[in-house]
Amino acid sequence: MKLVISQEALLESLKIVSRAVSGQNTLPVLGNILIKAQGKKVYFAATNLEISISTSTEATVKNEGAITVPAKILTSYTSLLGKAEEVELSATAGTTLEIKSKSSKTKIKGIAADEFPAIARVEGGTKLDLDGKEFREAVNEVAFAAQENSSRPILSGVFFKTEKTELRMAATDSYRLSEKVLKLKTATAETSCVIPVRAVFEADRLAGSSDGIGVAISENQVMFTVKGTELTSRLIEGQFPDYQQIIPKKSSTSAEIDREEFELAVRRVSIFAKENNQHMKLEFLNDNTLTVSTDATEIGEEKTTIAVKITGSTNVIALNADYVLDVLGAMNSEDKIKMELEGKMNPAVIKPVKGNSFIHLIMPLKM
């Protein structure tokens, strides 16, 4: 293998695929990046056996071939080369990568390419074309509710369900739930799957400022595609909770709240609530005020009142302050939010004032 590539193109490709490299590998080759020169392009790939990322870029290929090289060493070394430099990569003695630039020459020991796991691709299945910005907003509003290291693997994923011209994304850790509905450009077959939340976050990062992202879902894998870069992940086996049945169908209290003012109030309360497992009390009063407070703790207490627009009866509920802050942060594009309550033992519903594409539930705490 022998090729010439610009330092910038090389570094960008290495950074993209190295996101799939795990720091804890049982196999040394999983700490490596596969470099393959073929035709007029050089292909890069990395995997931790659960997530795989592959990309390609144009290069001057003199001899075709492949090798795997430690990701951290190669990426660190490439970042220290001059940005305008041309870099020559050549595989010598089978498993050694020789790197030449205008100012330097080095050798990095690698592992034979045939020891690298095959990178799977999703060829068939259900295919979706999503708007890049809408997808990133959906990930921001949904994925935080998943529990990445859950003892129940199904809760460490994001639920995707397609139905006609809608994509429904949902996540829950059993204490809170987020659901976002995206409109699809074309009708598609009904399908559902649970994607590991880490893969969803990586797809979000991959989408960046791109206009679109492609999604292909097969029986046990999903593949996200952005501008020639592919991220493939296994799916989580099992049945996602039937969360629709716990979404309240009615509410006795509805309040429109200034999101930023509410967030500041909760942040003040959370300083003291952390001494009491983030236990926070919300009182919706008939004078159109909301009182946010915490019980007296060893370090003190806080009580603040903000003006809101209430429809319905007075109500009171106790919620986890951190959970409220999480959803308010996810809804940072909203000036006002709506909060709906049925009673102190029912989930609190948080949604935008306008539209019905997003809903968040938080389970109540004991008063």
C-alpha positions in Angstrom: 0.0 0.0 0.0 1.2 3.5 -0.9 -0.7 6.7 -1.2 -0.4 10.5 -0.9 -3.0 12.5 1.0 -3.3 16.0 2.5 -2.7 16.3 6.3 -6.1 17.9 6.7 -8.1 15.2 4.9 -6.1 12.5 6.8 -6.7 14.1 10.2 -10.4 14.7 9.6 -10.9 11.1 8.5 -9.0 9.7 11.5 -11.1 11.9 13.9 -14.3 10.7 12.4 -13.7 7.0 12.7 -11.8 7.0 15.9 -15.0 7.7 17.7 -15.8 4.0 17.3 -12.5 3.0 19.0 -13.0 1.8 22.6 -10.4 2.4 25.3 -11.0 -1.1 26.7 -10.3 -3.7 24.1 -10.0 -7.5 24.6 -8.5 -7.6 21.1 -5.5 -5.4 20.2 -6.8 -4.9 16.7 -9.9 -3.1 18.0 -7.7 -0.3 19.1 -6.6 0.2 15.5 -7.9 2.0 12.5 -8.2 0.2 9.2 -6.6 2.1 6.3 -7.4 0.7 2.8 -6.2 2.2 -0.4 -8.3 1.3 -3.4 -8.9 3.0 -6.8 -8.7 6.7 -6.3 -9.7 6.7 -2.7 -8.5 5.7 0.8 -11.0 4.1 3.1 -10.8 4.4 6.9 -12.8 2.2 9.4 -12.9 1.5 13.2 -15.1 -0.7 15.4 -15.7 -1.8 18.9 -17.9 -4.7 17.7 -21.0 -2.8 18.7 -20.5 0.4 16.7 -18.6 0.7 13.4 -17.7 4.0 11.6 -16.3 4.1 8.1 -15.4 6.9 5.8 -13.4 7.6 2.7 -11.6 10.5 1.0 -9.8 11.1 -2.3 -6.1 10.4 -2.4 -3.3 9.7 -4.9 -3.1 5.9 -4.7 0.2 4.5 -6.0 -0.2 1.0 -4.7 -3.4 -0.6 -3.4 -3.4 -2.4 -0.1 -4.5 -2.2 3.6 -3.1 -2.1 7.1 -4.4 -1.4 10.6 -2.6 1.1 12.9 -3.2 2.2 16.5 -5.8 4.9 16.5 -4.4 7.2 19.2 -0.8 7.1 18.0 -1.7 7.8 14.4 -4.2 10.5 15.2 -1.9 12.3 17.7 1.0 12.2 15.2 -1.0 13.4 12.3 -2.3 16.4 14.3 1.3 17.5 14.9 2.1 17.7 11.2 1.8 20.9 9.2 -1.7 21.6 7.9 -0.7 22.4 4.4 1.6 19.3 4.1 1.1 16.4 1.8 1.6 13.1 3.6 2.8 9.8 2.1 1.6 6.6 3.7 3.1 3.3 2.8 2.9 -0.2 4.3 6.3 -1.8 4.6 7.4 -5.1 6.0 3.7 -6.2 6.1 2.6 -4.6 9.3 4.6 -1.3 9.6 3.1 2.0 8.4 5.7 4.5 7.1 4.7 8.1 7.2 6.6 10.7 5.2 6.0 14.5 5.1 8.0 17.5 4.1 9.5 17.8 7.5 9.4 14.3 9.0 9.5 10.6 8.6 8.3 8.0 11.0 7.2 4.4 11.3 4.3 3.0 13.3 3.9 -0.7 14.0 0.4 -2.0 13.1 -1.5 -5.2 12.7 -2.3 -7.1 9.5 -5.6 -5.9 7.9 -6.9 -9.5 7.6 -7.2 -9.6 11.4 -9.6 -6.6 11.4 -13.3 -7.5 11.9 -15.5 -7.2 8.8 -17.5 -4.0 8.8 -21.1 -4.8 8.2 -23.3 -2.7 6.0 -27.1 -2.5 5.9 -28.1 -3.1 2.3 -31.8 -3.6 2.5 -34.4 -2.9 5.3 -36.4 0.2 5.9 -34.7 3.4 4.6 -35.4 6.9 5.9 -34.1 10.3 4.7 -34.2 12.8 7.6 -33.6 16.5 7.8 -30.3 17.0 9.6 -31.4 19.8 11.8 -34.7 18.1 12.8 -32.9 14.9 13.6 -30.4 16.7 15.9 -33.2 18.5 17.6 -35.0 15.2 18.2 -31.9 13.6 19.6 -31.4 16.6 21.9 -35.0 16.3 23.2 -35.2 12.5 23.6 -31.9 10.7 24.1 -31.1 12.2 27.5 -34.0 10.3 29.0 -32.4 6.9 28.2 -30.3 5.2 30.9 -27.0 4.3 29.2 -25.7 1.7 31.7 -29.1 0.4 32.8 -29.4 -3.1 34.2 -32.3 -3.4 31.7 -30.6 -3.1 28.3 -33.8 -2.1 26.6 -33.8 1.2 28.6 -30.2 2.0 27.3 -31.6 2.7 23.9 -33.8 5.0 21.9 -37.0 3.6 20.4 -37.6 4.3 16.7 -41.0 3.6 15.2 -42.0 4.4 11.6 -45.7 4.6 10.7 -46.8 6.0 7.3 -45.2 9.5 7.2 -44.1 9.7 10.8 -41.0 8.7 12.8 -41.6 8.4 16.5 -38.5 8.5 18.7 -38.7 7.8 22.5 -36.5 7.1 25.5 -37.1 6.3 29.1 -35.2 5.3 32.2 -38.6 4.4 33.9 -38.6 7.6 35.9 -39.0 9.9 33.0 -40.0 9.7 29.3 -39.4 11.7 26.2 -41.1 11.3 22.9 -40.6 13.3 19.6 -42.5 12.8 16.4 -40.8 13.7 13.1 -42.6 14.1 9.8 -41.2 12.0 6.9 -41.0 13.2 3.4 -42.4 10.0 2.0 -44.6 7.2 3.5 -42.7 4.2 4.7 -43.5 0.7 6.0 -44.2 0.3 9.6 -41.2 -0.9 11.6 -39.7 -0.4 15.0 -36.4 -1.0 16.7 -34.3 0.1 19.8 -30.9 1.7 19.0 -28.2 2.0 21.6 -28.2 5.6 22.9 -24.4 5.9 22.3 -25.0 5.1 18.7 -27.7 7.8 18.5 -25.4 10.3 20.1 -22.6 9.4 17.6 -25.1 9.8 14.7 -26.1 13.2 16.1 -22.4 14.2 16.2 -21.9 12.8 12.7 -24.9 14.8 11.3 -23.2 18.0 12.4 -24.3 20.9 10.2 -25.3 18.5 7.4 -28.6 19.1 5.6 -29.6 15.4 5.8 -29.0 12.0 7.3 -29.9 8.7 5.9 -31.1 5.8 8.1 -31.3 2.2 7.1 -32.9 -0.3 9.6 -32.6 -4.1 9.1 -33.6 -6.9 11.4 -30.6 -6.6 13.8 -28.7 -3.5 12.6 -29.0 0.2 11.8 -26.9 2.3 9.6 -26.7 6.1 9.6 -25.2 7.8 6.5 -23.9 11.3 6.2 -22.0 12.5 3.2 -20.3 9.2 2.5 -19.6 8.4 6.2 -21.4 5.4 7.6 -22.1 4.5 11.2 -23.4 1.0 11.8 -24.7 -0.3 15.1 -26.3 -3.4 16.4 -29.9 -3.1 17.7 -30.9 -3.9 21.2 -33.0 -7.0 21.5 -36.3 -7.0 23.4 -39.6 -5.2 23.7 -39.6 -1.5 24.4 -42.1 -0.6 27.2 -45.6 0.2 26.0 -45.2 3.8 27.2 -48.3 5.1 25.4 -50.5 3.7 28.2 -48.9 5.9 30.9 -49.3 9.2 29.0 -52.1 11.0 30.8 -55.2 11.5 28.6 -56.5 14.4 30.6 -55.3 17.1 33.1 -56.9 19.1 35.9 -54.2 21.8 35.8 -52.5 23.3 32.9 -49.9 26.1 33.2 -48.0 28.2 30.7 -44.6 29.0 32.2 -41.7 31.2 31.0 -39.0 28.6 30.4 -36.0 30.6 31.3 -37.5 32.1 34.5 -38.6 28.6 35.5 -35.1 27.1 34.9 -33.5 29.8 37.1 -36.0 29.1 39.9 -35.3 25.4 39.7 -31.5 25.9 39.6 -31.7 28.0 42.8 -33.8 25.3 44.5 -31.6 22.5 43.3 -28.6 24.0 45.3 -30.5 23.0 48.5 -32.5 20.1 47.1 -29.3 18.1 46.4 -29.2 17.5 50.2 -32.6 15.8 49.9 -32.1 13.7 46.7 -33.2 16.6 44.5 -36.7 16.5 46.1 -38.5 19.7 44.9 -42.1 20.8 45.4 -44.2 22.7 42.9 -47.4 24.4 43.9 -49.7 25.8 41.3 -52.0 28.4 42.9 -55.2 30.0 41.7 -53.6 33.5 41.7 -51.6 32.5 38.7 -48.4 31.9 40.5 -46.1 28.9 40.8 -44.2 28.3 44.0 -41.0 26.3 43.7 -39.5 25.1 47.0 -37.5 22.5 48.8 -37.8 21.3 52.4 -35.3 22.6 55.0 -32.0 20.8 54.7 -28.7 20.9 56.6 -27.4 23.7 54.4 -30.6 25.7 54.2 -33.8 26.0 52.1 -35.2 27.9 49.2 -38.7 29.1 48.1 -39.4 31.2 45.0 -42.5 32.3 43.3 -43.0 33.1 39.6 -45.9 34.3 37.6 -47.6 31.7 35.3 -50.9 31.4 33.4 -52.9 28.6 35.0 -56.0 26.9 33.6 -58.0 24.6 35.9 -57.6 23.9 39.5 -54.8 24.4 42.0 -52.3 21.5 42.3 -49.2 20.4 43.9 -46.5 17.8 43.0 -43.0 16.8 44.0 -40.5 16.2 41.3 -36.7 15.5 40.9 -35.1 18.9 40.3 -32.4 17.4 38.1 -35.0 15.8 35.8 -36.8 19.1 35.4 -33.6 20.9 34.6 -32.7 18.2 32.0 -35.9 18.7 30.0 -35.8 22.5 30.3 -32.3 22.4 28.9 -33.5 20.1 26.0 -36.3 22.7 25.3 -33.9 25.7 25.2 -35.4 26.8 21.9 -38.8 27.4 23.5 -39.6 30.8 25.2 -42.6 29.3 27.0 -43.5 25.7 28.0 -46.7 24.1 29.1 -46.9 21.9 32.2 -50.0 19.6 32.8 -50.9 17.8 36.0 -53.7 15.5 36.9 -52.7 14.9 40.5 -49.7 14.5 42.8 -49.6 10.7 42.1 -49.7 11.1 38.3 -46.8 11.9 35.9 -46.2 15.6 35.2 -46.4 16.4 31.5 -44.1 19.0 30.0 -44.5 20.1 26.4 -44.2 23.1 24.1 -47.0 25.7 24.2 -47.4 25.3 20.5 -47.4 22.1 18.5 -47.8 18.5 19.7 -44.7 16.8 18.3 -42.8 16.6 21.7 -43.9 15.4 25.1 -42.0 14.7 28.3 -43.2 12.9 31.4 -41.6 12.9 34.9 -42.8 10.5 37.5 -43.8 12.2 40.8 -42.0 11.8 44.1 -43.7 11.2 47.5 -44.7 14.4 49.2 
